[in-house]
Amino acid sequence: MRAWRIYPHTAAYAQAPTFDPLDGAGGRVANRWNDAGAPIVYAAATPSLAALETLANLSHPGQFGERTILEIGLADDAEEVGLELVLRLREDAPRDDPERGTRAFGSAWLAEKRTLALLVPSFVMPFERNVLINPLHPKADSLAVLRRERLRLDQRLLRG
């Protein structure tokens, strides 16, 4: 299986000698699919979705600048979550915390170590899948960076 991840290589944390883009350190904070504290790697099934997801999380597209894109190889060990389940999880969540259901689901998946990867619908492009990786799963030793490249997006995408 392949997954793609983009990160800002000029960020202070990425400059640290111990930085590992696959260690799941981003899980220290709560996100859509995890409660704070558990390591998790957010990636995408395609490089274009990785770029869209990155852009969606910036306050201004011009902040993209130059980043590093990784092609990640991992064992074919994945659980897939359908859009219907995601909609139900969001529907059942309180209005003031619509991600509570997906966070609980993802956190349980991480803790149980059911599979190495969890394939979830992208909210940015629902026809594509994000790939969540559990770096504490027994098969995490299969994680490998297959390609590491610098990436600049076409300037037409970055206009404010």
N, C-alpha and C positions, 0 to 999 in steps of 0.2 A: 504494500500500500504506500501511497505517496501523500504528503501534505506540504503545505507552503506556509511560511511564517515570515513576517516583515518586522524588523525592529530598528530603532534609531541608534546606529552604531556610534554616534557622537555623544549620546547621553552619558552622564557621569557613571551611572551603574554599568553601562556597557563597556566603559573604559577600564573598569576594575580588572585586575589580573585574574581574579577567580570567576569572572562572568562566564556563564554557560547559558546560551539561549534556550536550552532544552531542560533546564532544571526545575521549571515551574514556579520560579520565585514570584511571578506576577500574581500567583494565588494568595499572596499575603493580604490582598484586599478583596473584598467581595465583588463579584462580577455577575453577569447574567446566569451563569451556570455553576457558580461555586460560592460558598460562604467563605469568609476571610479565614486564612490560616492554612488551608491545604494546598500543596503544590499542584499546579495544573498548567498545561501548555495549551494556549489557544492558537489554532492554525486553521487553514482553509484547504478545501479539496483542490482548488486551482489557484494559480498565481494572480489571476485577475480578481478573484473574490478576496484574496488576501489584501490586495491594493484597495478595493472598495471598503472592506472592513476597517482598514487603517484610516482611510479618508473620513469615514463616518465617525471616527472617534477623535478627530482633530477639531479644534474650535474654528480653524480657518484652513482651507486646503493648501495654502501656500506654506504651511508648516511642514508639509511632507518632506520638502528638500531632497536630500539624498539619504537613502536608507539601505539597509542590507536585507536581501531576500534569501531565505534558505529553502532549499528543497530537502525535505526530510523523508527518509525511508523508514518504515516501521513494519513490524509483523502484521499480517492480516488477521487481526483479532479485534473486531469492532462490534459494537451494539449500535443500532440505528434508531433514532427517535423520529417519529412521524410528526408532521405539522399538526395533525389532529390532537395528539397528546400535548403538544406545546400550547395550543390554543386552550385546551381544557385546564392545564396547569395555571395559565394566566387568568382564565375565567374564575377559577376557584380561589385565586389569591386576593388579598384585600386591595381595595382601590389605591390606597396610599403606598402599596409595595407590590406592583404587578409582577416583579421578578421573583417573589418569594417561592413560588412553586417550582420554577426552573432551577433556582439555587438549591432548594431542598433535594430535587431529583438528582442534579449533578453532584452534590456533596455526598449523597448516599452512594452513587455510582463510584465516586473516588474512594470512599471509605471501604466499600465492599470489594474493590479491585475486580469487578466483574469482567471487564475487558480492558485491553490497553488503550483503545480509542472509543470515543463516543461520537457518532456522526449526528449532528443536529442541524435543523434548517437554519439558514442565515436569515436574520431579520432584514438585512440590507437587500438581499436577493434571494427570496424564498425558494427559487428553483434550484439553488445550489446548497451545498452542505459545508458547514464548518466542521473541523476535526478537533475534538478536545482530546488531549493525550494525558494519561496518568503516569507521571514520571516515577511513581512509587510502585507501579504494577510489576509483577515478576518478569514480564516480557519487555520491560523498559530497556533492557540491555540490547534489544534489537534496534533501538533508535540510532540513526546515523544521518549525519549531514552529507547529502549527496552532492549538493551544489551550494555555493555561497557566492553571491554576486552583489555588486552595488547597483542600486536602482534609482533612477530618476524618472518620474512620470512626465508624459507629454504636457507641456505648459497649458494647453487648452483645458485640461482637467483641473488645473490649479488656480484658475481665475476666481476672484472673490465674489 
